[in-house]
Amino acid sequence: MVFLILKIGCVYLAGVGFGLIVNLPYRALNLAGISGVVGWGSYYLVDSLPNTGIGIANFSGAMALGIFAMIVARIMRMPSILFDVPGLVPLVPGGQAYELIKNFATGHYSEAWNYATQVIWIAGSIALGFIAAETILRIVHQVTTYRVAFRKKM
């Protein structure tokens, strides 16, 4: 349990630190750290389930992060990219990309190909998660807009 709390704290600090590096406004730094925790927390929960792969876990993390970032962006009246990018840092397949380049440089092409497929799979899952989040929120927005317009007619 203590190890999980330490991980959550490190993910929060990673989001805030990346926000500082890319020069986020100070009022967005706390939420940037929280967005990292939301995305990574969703990834961690799904990854700990039996029979789930790394692609599904990254998809759920990116979808949760995308929904959180868009909701917070509307509340704070800021662009959602300010919360997407720092929250994305824990999900990026940096370790696999490093192993891909290392194995390619040392001539272990079969291992490099395995890591290349992992990197492509993870990056695609993250992209699809953001697309799904955007689609879900647009549908919810249109349904609520039409519901309000329908109530005004009656």
N, CA, C and O of each residue as an XYZ file, in Angstrom:
616
protein
N       0.824     -1.198      0.000
C       0.000      0.000      0.000
C       0.865      1.258      0.000
O       0.568      2.229     -0.696
N       1.924      1.229      0.779
C       2.825      2.377      0.835
C       3.498      2.570     -0.517
O       3.713      3.701     -0.952
N       3.829      1.469     -1.181
C       4.463      1.540     -2.489
C       3.524      2.171     -3.517
O       3.969      2.934     -4.374
N       2.231      1.858     -3.436
C       1.251      2.444     -4.346
C       1.124      3.949     -4.102
O       1.045      4.724     -5.055
N       1.104      4.359     -2.857
C       1.030      5.789     -2.537
C       2.284      6.511     -3.034
O       2.206      7.641     -3.516
N       3.421      5.863     -2.915
C       4.666      6.442     -3.426
C       4.611      6.584     -4.947
O       5.050      7.595     -5.497
N       4.070      5.569     -5.623
C       3.923      5.644     -7.077
C       3.003      6.796     -7.471
O       3.313      7.553     -8.391
N       1.877      6.931     -6.780
C       0.932      8.008     -7.082
C       1.595      9.366     -6.879
O       1.414     10.277     -7.687
N       2.356      9.498     -5.809
C       3.068     10.755     -5.569
C       4.080     11.055     -6.650
O       4.213     12.204     -7.071
N       4.792     10.048     -7.104
C       5.780     10.251     -8.164
C       5.115     10.609     -9.487
O       5.631     11.440    -10.234
N       3.975      9.991     -9.782
C       3.261     10.318    -11.016
C       2.753     11.756    -10.951
O       2.822     12.485    -11.941
N       2.245     12.165     -9.794
C       1.793     13.545     -9.619
C       2.952     14.516     -9.841
O       2.810     15.509    -10.555
N       4.085     14.226     -9.234
C       5.256     15.095     -9.389
C       5.764     15.108    -10.830
O       6.253     16.133    -11.304
N       5.652     13.981    -11.525
C       6.048     13.941    -12.930
C       5.159     14.857    -13.768
O       5.652     15.571    -14.642
N       3.860     14.841    -13.505
C       2.951     15.725    -14.238
C       3.227     17.190    -13.953
O       3.250     18.013    -14.868
N       3.439     17.516    -12.678
C       3.739     18.899    -12.314
C       5.095     19.316    -12.879
O       5.247     20.426    -13.389
N       6.070     18.431    -12.786
C       7.400     18.741    -13.311
C       7.392     18.965    -14.803
O       8.033     19.892    -15.298
N       6.667     18.120    -15.531
C       6.587     18.323    -16.969
C       5.835     19.607    -17.290
O       6.155     20.297    -18.258
N       4.837     19.924    -16.476
C       4.134     21.189    -16.649
C       5.049     22.381    -16.448
O       4.937     23.383    -17.154
N       5.953     22.275    -15.489
C       6.929     23.349    -15.290
C       7.892     23.454    -16.469
O       8.260     24.555    -16.879
N       8.297     22.315    -17.007
C       9.228     22.320    -18.136
C       8.604     22.986    -19.364
O       9.268     23.758    -20.056
N       7.343     22.692    -19.633
C       6.685     23.263    -20.813
C       6.021     24.603    -20.509
O       5.286     25.138    -21.339
N       6.282     25.146    -19.312
C       5.857     26.495    -18.944
C       4.334     26.644    -18.905
O       3.782     27.561    -19.512
N       3.657     25.741    -18.190
C       2.221     25.869    -17.981
C       1.939     27.042    -17.049
O       2.793     27.415    -16.244
N       0.746     27.627    -17.153
C       0.378     28.642    -16.165
C       0.324     28.014    -14.765
O      -0.031     26.846    -14.612
N       0.678     28.802    -13.759
C       0.768     28.258    -12.411
C      -0.571     27.734    -11.899
O      -0.601     26.796    -11.101
N      -1.665     28.319    -12.341
C      -2.969     27.839    -11.864
C      -3.365     26.499    -12.475
O      -4.339     25.884    -12.042
N      -2.611     26.039    -13.486
C      -2.901     24.754    -14.117
C      -1.971     23.644    -13.652
O      -2.182     22.488    -14.017
N      -0.952     23.953    -12.863
C       0.040     22.935    -12.490
C      -0.547     21.832    -11.618
O      -0.269     20.654    -11.843
N      -1.344     22.194    -10.638
C      -1.929     21.176     -9.760
C      -2.824     20.225    -10.557
O      -2.773     19.010    -10.367
N      -3.633     20.777    -11.435
C      -4.511     19.938    -12.246
C      -3.730     19.122    -13.276
O      -4.175     18.044    -13.671
N      -2.591     19.613    -13.709
C      -1.738     18.828    -14.605
C      -1.212     17.598    -13.874
O      -1.167     16.512    -14.450
N      -0.817     17.753    -12.626
C      -0.390     16.603    -11.834
C      -1.518     15.633    -11.577
O      -1.328     14.417    -11.624
N      -2.694     16.170    -11.306
C      -3.856     15.306    -11.070
C      -4.240     14.571    -12.347
O      -4.668     13.418    -12.289
N      -4.096     15.215    -13.492
C      -4.415     14.527    -14.751
C      -3.466     13.356    -14.990
O      -3.867     12.326    -15.530
N      -2.218     13.517    -14.590
C      -1.296     12.395    -14.683
C      -1.714     11.241    -13.795
O      -1.617     10.079    -14.189
N      -2.179     11.560    -12.600
C      -2.633     10.523    -11.668
C      -3.893      9.841    -12.196
O      -4.041      8.627    -12.052
N      -4.802     10.604    -12.806
C      -6.028     10.018    -13.361
C      -5.695      9.047    -14.491
O      -6.195      7.923    -14.514
N      -4.858      9.477    -15.421
C      -4.497      8.608    -16.548
C      -3.731      7.379    -16.106
O      -4.048      6.262    -16.516
N      -2.718      7.581    -15.266
C      -1.923      6.457    -14.810
C      -2.736      5.550    -13.889
O      -2.573      4.331    -13.924
N      -3.602      6.129    -13.073
C      -4.431      5.320    -12.169
C      -5.364      4.401    -12.937
O      -5.539      3.237    -12.576
N      -5.958      4.925    -13.989
C      -6.815      4.087    -14.822
C      -6.002      2.990    -15.504
O      -6.429      1.838    -15.574
N      -4.827      3.363    -16.003
C      -3.928      2.368    -16.601
C      -3.569      1.283    -15.585
O      -3.612      0.095    -15.902
N      -3.221      1.688    -14.380
C      -2.787      0.743    -13.346
C      -3.923     -0.188    -12.942
O      -3.707     -1.386    -12.761
N      -5.133      0.355    -12.800
C      -6.274     -0.488    -12.423
C      -6.580     -1.531    -13.488
O      -6.795     -2.700    -13.169
N      -6.602     -1.120    -14.740
C      -6.919     -2.058    -15.822
C      -5.777     -3.051    -16.022
O      -6.015     -4.223    -16.312
N      -4.546     -2.587    -15.869
C      -3.403     -3.480    -16.049
C      -3.334     -4.550    -14.963
O      -2.800     -5.634    -15.193
N      -3.869     -4.252    -13.792
C      -3.834     -5.236    -12.709
C      -4.942     -6.288    -12.834
O      -4.928     -7.287    -12.116
N      -5.892     -6.071    -13.732
C      -6.945     -7.065    -13.957
C      -6.377     -8.258    -14.720
O      -5.454     -8.098    -15.519
N      -6.922     -9.454    -14.479
C      -6.429    -10.615    -15.235
C      -6.883    -10.559    -16.694
O      -7.946    -10.024    -17.008
N      -6.067    -11.113    -17.563
C      -6.346    -11.237    -18.998
C      -6.526     -9.896    -19.709
O      -7.285     -9.799    -20.673
N      -5.829     -8.863    -19.232
C      -5.839     -7.595    -19.964
C      -4.413     -7.294    -20.396
O      -3.457     -7.511    -19.651
N      -4.297     -6.799    -21.595
C      -2.974     -6.502    -22.127
C      -2.602     -5.049    -21.917
O      -3.373     -4.250    -21.386
N      -1.405     -4.739    -22.348
C      -0.898     -3.390    -22.175
C      -1.631     -2.404    -23.091
O      -1.723     -1.219    -22.769
N      -2.143     -2.873    -24.209
C      -2.886     -2.000    -25.116
C      -4.200     -1.540    -24.518
O      -4.550     -0.363    -24.605
N      -4.928     -2.463    -23.913
C      -6.204     -2.111    -23.288
C      -5.976     -1.183    -22.100
O      -6.748     -0.251    -21.879
N      -4.928     -1.436    -21.344
C      -4.620     -0.583    -20.200
C      -4.267      0.831    -20.654
O      -4.731      1.799    -20.051
N      -3.465      0.969    -21.692
C      -3.122      2.293    -22.207
C      -4.331      2.981    -22.824
O      -4.481      4.197    -22.703
N      -5.191      2.217    -23.482
C      -6.419      2.782    -24.035
C      -7.289      3.367    -22.929
O      -7.780      4.489    -23.053
N      -7.480      2.621    -21.859
C      -8.326      3.118    -20.769
C      -7.684      4.311    -20.065
O      -8.377      5.248    -19.671
N      -6.363      4.277    -19.907
C      -5.681      5.413    -19.298
C      -5.812      6.669    -20.139
O      -6.065      7.749    -19.604
N      -5.644      6.542    -21.446
C      -5.763      7.700    -22.329
C      -7.199      8.201    -22.392
O      -7.430      9.407    -22.471
N      -8.165      7.289    -22.358
C      -9.557      7.714    -22.397
C      -9.942      8.450    -21.118
O     -10.600      9.489    -21.172
N      -9.534      7.915    -19.971
C      -9.813      8.596    -18.708
C      -9.121      9.952    -18.653
O      -9.702     10.935    -18.194
N      -7.892      9.999    -19.119
C      -7.146     11.255    -19.145
C      -7.803     12.257    -20.080
O      -7.919     13.434    -19.738
N      -8.230     11.814    -21.244
C      -8.876     12.717    -22.197
C     -10.169     13.290    -21.668
O     -10.431     14.484    -21.815
N     -10.987     12.440    -21.046
C     -12.248     12.923    -20.476
C     -11.975     13.905    -19.347
O     -12.599     14.964    -19.280
N     -11.049     13.563    -18.463
C     -10.709     14.450    -17.354
C     -10.182     15.783    -17.870
O     -10.585     16.841    -17.386
N      -9.288     15.736    -18.843
C      -8.676     16.965    -19.355
C      -9.709     17.874    -20.015
O      -9.658     19.092    -19.845
N     -10.635     17.300    -20.759
C     -11.634     18.136    -21.424
C     -12.620     18.743    -20.434
O     -13.040     19.888    -20.597
N     -12.988     17.986    -19.415
C     -13.898     18.527    -18.403
C     -13.215     19.642    -17.618
O     -13.804     20.699    -17.394
N     -11.982     19.406    -17.203
C     -11.251     20.420    -16.448
C     -10.981     21.647    -17.316
O     -11.023     22.773    -16.820
N     -10.705     21.446    -18.596
C     -10.453     22.572    -19.486
C     -11.689     23.458    -19.623
O     -11.570     24.681    -19.688
N     -12.859     22.855    -19.667
C     -14.080     23.661    -19.741
C     -14.324     24.413    -18.441
O     -14.753     25.567    -18.456
N     -14.053     23.762    -17.324
C     -14.261     24.424    -16.035
C     -13.282     25.587    -15.858
O     -13.668     26.676    -15.433
N     -12.017     25.343    -16.190
C     -10.970     26.355    -15.993
C     -10.889     27.353    -17.148
O     -10.154     28.336    -17.059
N     -11.633     27.113    -18.229
C     -11.596     27.947    -19.437
C     -10.169     28.062    -19.988
O      -9.650     29.151    -20.235
N      -9.579     26.908    -20.164
C      -8.228     26.800    -20.714
C      -8.248     25.702    -21.780
O      -9.169     24.885    -21.795
N      -7.260     25.666    -22.664
C      -7.208     24.580    -23.662
C      -6.950     23.224    -22.997
O      -6.199     23.137    -22.025
N      -7.563     22.191    -23.514
C      -7.415     20.865    -22.903
C      -6.015     20.291    -23.092
O      -5.605     19.400    -22.348
N      -5.283     20.792    -24.075
C      -3.925     20.295    -24.310
C      -3.023     20.583    -23.113
O      -2.040     19.876    -22.892
N      -3.352     21.615    -22.345
C      -2.561     21.939    -21.156
C      -2.626     20.836    -20.112
O      -1.711     20.695    -19.301
N      -3.694     20.058    -20.125
C      -3.852     18.981    -19.166
C      -3.598     17.612    -19.792
O      -3.288     16.649    -19.090
N      -3.731     17.531    -21.123
C      -3.469     16.271    -21.827
C      -1.992     15.892    -21.794
O      -1.638     14.768    -21.437
N      -1.150     16.823    -22.165
C       0.268     16.505    -22.360
C       0.968     16.132    -21.054
O       1.662     15.115    -21.028
N       0.823     16.905    -19.962
C       1.479     16.460    -18.722
C       0.913     15.153    -18.185
O       1.631     14.378    -17.554
N      -0.365     14.904    -18.429
C      -0.955     13.653    -17.987
C      -0.548     12.465    -18.825
O      -0.654     11.317    -18.393
N      -0.082     12.747    -20.026
C       0.327     11.686    -20.933
C       1.715     11.148    -20.630
O       2.063     10.051    -21.064
N       2.502     11.901    -19.896
C       3.898     11.528    -19.638
C       4.040     10.130    -19.032
O       4.908      9.381    -19.482
N       3.239      9.735    -18.038
C       3.412      8.380    -17.486
C       2.994      7.249    -18.430
O       3.385      6.100    -18.225
N       2.207      7.563    -19.454
C       1.721      6.523    -20.357
C       2.626      6.286    -21.567
O       2.510      5.262    -22.239
N       3.508      7.213    -21.838
C       4.359      7.129    -23.039
C       5.298      5.922    -22.937
O       5.912      5.704    -21.893
N       5.411      5.141    -24.014
C       6.255      3.937    -23.971
C       7.743      4.238    -24.135
O       8.361      3.795    -25.102
N       8.309      4.973    -23.216
C       9.714      5.364    -23.322
C      10.667      4.199    -23.137
O      11.677      4.106    -23.834
N      10.360      3.314    -22.209
C      11.232      2.159    -21.973
C      11.291      1.234    -23.168
O      12.364      0.753    -23.535
N      10.151      0.982    -23.775
C      10.121      0.118    -24.958
C      10.832      0.780    -26.135
O      11.518      0.107    -26.903
N      10.671      2.095    -26.279
C      11.354      2.790    -27.375
C      12.869      2.749    -27.180
O      13.617      2.598    -28.146
N      13.318      2.884    -25.936
C      14.747      2.790    -25.657
C      15.277      1.402    -26.014
O      16.318      1.276    -26.660
N      14.558      0.367    -25.592
C      14.983     -1.004    -25.903
C      14.965     -1.270    -27.403
O      15.813     -2.001    -27.915
N      14.009     -0.683    -28.107
C      13.944     -0.815    -29.560
C      15.214     -0.270    -30.200
O      15.848     -0.952    -31.005
N      15.584      0.943    -29.848
C      16.771      1.566    -30.439
C      18.042      0.822    -30.029
O      18.943      0.624    -30.845
N      18.109      0.412    -28.759
C      19.299     -0.303    -28.281
C      19.484     -1.620    -29.020
O      20.590     -1.931    -29.461
N      18.418     -2.393    -29.159
C      18.519     -3.680    -29.849
C      18.768     -3.505    -31.342
O      19.464     -4.313    -31.956
N      18.213     -2.471    -31.916
C      18.476     -2.208    -33.332
C      19.937     -1.818    -33.543
O      20.565     -2.246    -34.511
N      20.474     -1.007    -32.634
C      21.869     -0.558    -32.768
C      22.858     -1.691    -32.539
O      23.933     -1.709    -33.137
N      22.498     -2.644    -31.669
C      23.409     -3.754    -31.388
C      23.231     -4.931    -32.339
O      23.952     -5.923    -32.228
N      22.290     -4.841    -33.265
C      22.128     -5.883    -34.268
C      21.166     -6.990    -33.884
O      21.093     -7.993    -34.593
N      20.426     -6.855    -32.797
C      19.417     -7.846    -32.398
C      18.071     -7.439    -33.014
O      17.205     -6.868    -32.351
N      17.934     -7.750    -34.288
C      16.794     -7.241    -35.041
C      15.476     -7.890    -34.646
O      14.438     -7.232    -34.708
N      15.482     -9.142    -34.248
C      14.222     -9.778    -33.851
C      13.697     -9.173    -32.545
O      12.496     -8.947    -32.401
N      14.591     -8.915    -31.609
C      14.173     -8.246    -30.366
C      13.705     -6.822    -30.649
O      12.732     -6.345    -30.064
N      14.415     -6.153    -31.555
C      14.027     -4.789    -31.921
C      12.633     -4.783    -32.532
O      11.837     -3.884    -32.261
N      12.338     -5.783    -33.353
C      11.004     -5.863    -33.968
C       9.929     -6.086    -32.903
O       8.846     -5.508    -32.995
N      10.211     -6.912    -31.898
C       9.245     -7.121    -30.814
C       8.949     -5.819    -30.078
O       7.792     -5.512    -29.790
N       9.995     -5.056    -29.777
C       9.785     -3.782    -29.097
C       9.101     -2.763    -30.011
O       8.327     -1.932    -29.537
N       9.378     -2.820    -31.309
C       8.723     -1.909    -32.251
C       7.217     -2.153    -32.283
O       6.429     -1.207    -32.306
N       6.823     -3.425    -32.284
C       5.388     -3.718    -32.268
C       4.744     -3.252    -30.966
O       3.603     -2.789    -30.977
N       5.454     -3.367    -29.846
C       4.915     -2.868    -28.574
C       4.733     -1.359    -28.605
O       3.702     -0.845    -28.172
N       5.731     -0.651    -29.117
C       5.653      0.814    -29.181
C       4.497      1.241    -30.076
O       3.744      2.149    -29.723
N       4.350      0.601    -31.219
C       3.259      0.951    -32.129
C       1.909      0.622    -31.500
O       0.962      1.400    -31.620
N       1.818     -0.513    -30.839
C       0.572     -0.926    -30.193
C       0.187      0.058    -29.088
O      -0.974      0.457    -28.994
N       1.145      0.448    -28.259
C       0.867      1.371    -27.157
C       0.501      2.754    -27.692
O      -0.456      3.368    -27.220
N       1.256      3.246    -28.674
C       0.963      4.570    -29.233
C      -0.411      4.588    -29.902
O      -1.153      5.561    -29.769
N      -0.747      3.535    -30.608
C      -2.072      3.448    -31.222
C      -3.177      3.389    -30.195
O      -4.233      3.992    -30.380
N      -2.945      2.667    -29.109
C      -3.944      2.576    -28.044
C      -4.174      3.926    -27.388
O      -5.308      4.288    -27.078
N      -3.097      4.669    -27.178
C      -3.224      5.994    -26.579
C      -3.997      6.927    -27.516
O      -4.869      7.674    -27.071
N      -3.679      6.884    -28.798
C      -4.388      7.726    -29.767
C      -5.869      7.368    -29.834
O      -6.721      8.256    -29.862
N      -6.178      6.082    -29.859
C      -7.585      5.669    -29.889
C      -8.309      6.044    -28.608
O      -9.498      6.359    -28.641
N      -7.609      6.014    -27.479
C      -8.220      6.438    -26.224
C      -8.613      7.901    -26.240
O      -9.687      8.264    -25.760
N      -7.747      8.749    -26.792
C      -8.081     10.170    -26.906
C      -9.231     10.396    -27.871
O     -10.098     11.234    -27.624
N      -9.243      9.649    -28.971
C     -10.342      9.768    -29.933
C     -11.656      9.335    -29.294
O     -12.681      9.990    -29.481
N     -11.634      8.239    -28.542
C     -12.849      7.761    -27.878
C     -13.350      8.775    -26.852
O     -14.556      9.000    -26.742
N     -12.437      9.385    -26.104
C     -12.836     10.388    -25.114
C     -13.486     11.588    -25.785
O     -14.512     12.089    -25.325
N     -12.884     12.041    -26.868
C     -13.445     13.177    -27.610
C     -14.829     12.835    -28.151
O     -15.745     13.654    -28.075
N     -14.986     11.637    -28.692
C     -16.267     11.216    -29.248
C     -17.332     11.121    -28.160
O     -18.457     11.583    -28.351
N     -16.989     10.535    -27.036
C     -17.953     10.398    -25.938
C     -18.415     11.766    -25.458
O     -19.612     11.983    -25.272
N     -17.484     12.686    -25.256
C     -17.877     14.006    -24.764
C     -18.662     14.802    -25.794
O     -19.545     15.578    -25.429
N     -18.361     14.626    -27.060
C     -19.162     15.314    -28.086
C     -20.589     14.774    -28.125
O     -21.538     15.542    -28.281
N     -20.746     13.468    -27.985
C     -22.084     12.876    -27.964
C     -22.856     13.364    -26.750
O     -24.027     13.728    -26.864
N     -22.215     13.376    -25.597
C     -22.880     13.858    -24.382
C     -23.266     15.319    -24.532
O     -24.358     15.712    -24.121
N     -22.397     16.126    -25.110
C     -22.690     17.547    -25.301
C     -23.867     17.741    -26.249
O     -24.736     18.573    -25.989
N     -23.906     16.988    -27.341
C     -25.005     17.131    -28.290
C     -26.326     16.657    -27.699
O     -27.367     17.269    -27.937
N     -26.291     15.577    -26.935
C     -27.521     15.086    -26.311
C     -28.062     16.114    -25.335
O     -29.262     16.388    -25.326
N     -27.194     16.688    -24.512
C     -27.673     17.694    -23.559
C     -28.123     18.964    -24.268
O     -29.070     19.608    -23.816
N     -27.476     19.341    -25.357
C     -27.888     20.527    -26.111
C     -29.261     20.308    -26.733
O     -30.119     21.188    -26.654
N     -29.481     19.160    -27.345
C     -30.779     18.881    -27.953
C     -31.866     18.726    -26.900
O     -33.018     19.082    -27.148
N     -31.520     18.200    -25.731
C     -32.504     18.055    -24.666
C     -32.959     19.427    -24.180
O     -34.150     19.637    -23.953
N     -32.030     20.359    -24.019
C     -32.380     21.713    -23.590
C     -33.208     22.405    -24.660
O     -34.187     23.078    -24.340
N     -32.832     22.251    -25.930
C     -33.586     22.867    -27.021
C     -34.992     22.269    -27.108
O     -35.953     22.982    -27.398
N     -35.112     20.980    -26.862
C     -36.425     20.332    -26.903
C     -37.308     20.819    -25.769
O     -38.511     21.001    -25.959
N     -36.732     21.033    -24.590
C     -37.510     21.521    -23.450
C     -37.986     22.964    -23.675
O     -39.065     23.334    -23.212
N     -37.207     23.767    -24.368
C     -37.610     25.151    -24.618
C     -38.788     25.219    -25.574
O     -39.608     26.132    -25.485
N     -38.881     24.251    -26.497
C     -39.997     24.245    -27.443
C     -41.295     23.880    -26.760
O     -42.363     24.306    -27.200
N     -41.230     23.112    -25.711
C     -42.468     22.659    -25.058
C     -42.947     23.642    -24.082
O     -43.975     23.425    -23.440
